[in-house]
Amino acid sequence: MKAETVAGGGAVHEDSLYAEHKKIYPAAVQGLFRRIKWGLLIACLGVYYLLPFVRWNRGPDAPSQAVLIDFPNRRFYFFFIEIWPQEVYYITGLLILAALTLFLMNAVAGRVWCGYLCPQTVWTDLFLAVERLVEGDRRDRMKLDQAPWSAVKFGRKVLKHALWLGIAWWTGGAWVLYFSDAPTLVRDLLFFDAPLVAYIWIGILTFTTYILAGFAREQVCIYMCPWPRIQAALTDEWALNVSYRVDRGEPRTSVKAAERLRAAGQDAGDCIDCQQCVVVCPTGTDIRLGPQLSCIQCGLCIDACNNIMDKINRPHGLIAYDTDINIDRREHGKPEIYKFVRPRTILYVAVISIVIGIMTFVFTTRATLGVNVLHDRSPVYVVNSDGSIRNGYTIRILNKHREARDFVLSVTGAPERTRIEAVGATRKQDGNPIIEVGPDQSQEVRVNLIAPRDAKVDTTAPIHVTVTETRGGEKASAKDFFKGP
């Protein structure tokens, strides 16, 4: 996009309204943070790719996949946890926990999520590793891109993209395995017997992974992701961030010039302007310019700088996780201060603990039985020919067990001597109908409450409809009303 401006004399100048994208060639680096990133990458991808194949015994007629989102049966399974559609609030709780944990991580160490655990970071690291394996490190890749096309260049490019597409395809394939029995679906996919929707989603996720991790890379972090903007508003001056310690690094000079200055008793910074912190950065950020939106806080610049410090016999930590407060304190000869425990972090930990406590309590005390009552609306009540008053209801009983159960239906609060009639119920206990509900099913029953002619009937009387399991005694109840003239 160009904007034309007319200067004196009629000359036309074209000024670009944006900076053209420059391809970044991150160099390989060794060090503590690179090892941490490799460990987390292997752990995250191992869990993602292999978890669908982990088995978990839930008994007969139950899926044996440890983690499964079972849409046909409306269930979510996570090892010993089973979530039903009526319990969508658990998903809400998990989302709240995820957000609060992200806020806590930000309060402690800035964009540590972005640098180590974000899927975009993990898959980009994997794609970069494949790129280095096929095309070489930074200089080799730059030379290859600038060289004219040849059989060697073509072969390497084809091999790289083939490996990228293979990773992207398996990424999409692993995702759909969470929605069906993994071994069965893999076999169906190989023999083209899988549902069409599985192939569609594999195609979508293959394409997005290939584009985002292979080409977009740092542009996703800088332009597409909203978290850097949100994080900047949530952070405070005590959060640790990857920082260039200007109090130690400036003034910059060469190694020999620094030695001469120190010998003369003059100030000389440890930074020798080698640019290694920039060339290893996956987003091309110069950390020496201070906090920037493009910095994902991955720590690779720390490893690169520490390696240079080893070579020039200077101590580590010219670039490190630090705070602006400590940089300022060191410049004024004051000791460093770190505040990991402060009102912000205490609040996040407290709220996280409360949410976990509530979810744990609700989960451990949840019922395996539910009942809903719907009163007839038209007519609300009926006066029979013998003078009795009838109210009609639709009652739905939910059995969450994997075996059929019998439930006794009873009503309290209705007028005296009110009779309960359940359509289709042939068995009774103490005058109350017994309803059989199949395993993992809900049963809808038409029920009439009939008050005798001489009963005292209020215009509106609150009632409780209760279902009680005949064997274990588990109960569930719902409120409604008995209507009269």
HELIX and SHEET records of a PDB file:
HELIX    1   1 LEU A   32  LEU A   50  1                                  19    
HELIX    2   2 LEU A   51  PHE A   53  5                                   3    
HELIX    3   3 PRO A   85  GLU A   87  5                                   3    
HELIX    4   4 TYR A   89  ALA A  109  1                                  21    
HELIX    5   5 VAL A  112  VAL A  112  1                                   1    
HELIX    6   6 TRP A  113  LEU A  117  3                                   5    
HELIX    7   7 PRO A  119  GLU A  135  1                                  17    
HELIX    8   8 ARG A  138  GLN A  146  1                                   9    
HELIX    9   9 ALA A  151  VAL A  176  1                                  26    
HELIX   10  10 LEU A  177  PHE A  179  5                                   3    
HELIX   11  11 ALA A  182  LEU A  190  1                                   9    
HELIX   12  12 LEU A  196  ILE A  211  1                                  16    
HELIX   13  13 LEU A  212  ALA A  216  3                                   5    
HELIX   14  14 GLU A  218  GLN A  219  1                                   2    
HELIX   15  15 VAL A  220  MET A  224  3                                   5    
HELIX   16  16 TRP A  227  LEU A  234  1                                   8    
HELIX   17  17 VAL A  246  GLY A  249  1                                   4    
HELIX   18  18 VAL A  255  ALA A  263  1                                   9    
HELIX   19  19 GLN A  276  VAL A  279  1                                   4    
HELIX   20  20 ILE A  287  LEU A  289  5                                   3    
HELIX   21  21 LEU A  300  LYS A  311  1                                  12    
HELIX   22  22 ASP A  324  GLU A  331  1                                   8    
HELIX   23  23 PRO A  343  THR A  364  1                                  22    
SHEET    1   A 2 LYS A   2  VAL A   6  0                                        
SHEET    2   A 2 VAL A  12  SER A  16 -1                                        
SHEET    1   B 3 VAL A  67  ASP A  70  0                                        
SHEET    2   B 3 ARG A  75  PHE A  78 -1                                        
SHEET    3   B 3 ILE A  81  ILE A  83 -1                                        
SHEET    1   C 2 ASN A 241  TYR A 244  0                                        
SHEET    2   C 2 ILE A 319  ASP A 322 -1                                        
SHEET    1   D 3 LEU A 369  HIS A 375  0                                        
SHEET    2   D 3 ILE A 389  ASN A 399 -1                                        
SHEET    3   D 3 VAL A 382  VAL A 383 -1                                        
SHEET    1   E 4 LEU A 369  HIS A 375  0                                        
SHEET    2   E 4 ILE A 389  ASN A 399 -1                                        
SHEET    3   E 4 GLN A 441  ALA A 451 -1                                        
SHEET    4   E 4 ARG A 419  ALA A 422 -1                                        
SHEET    1   F 5 LYS A 428  GLN A 429  0                                        
SHEET    2   F 5 ASN A 432  VAL A 437 -1                                        
SHEET    3   F 5 ARG A 405  THR A 412 -1                                        
SHEET    4   F 5 THR A 460  GLU A 469 -1                                        
SHEET    5   F 5 LYS A 475  LYS A 483 -1                                        
END                                                                             
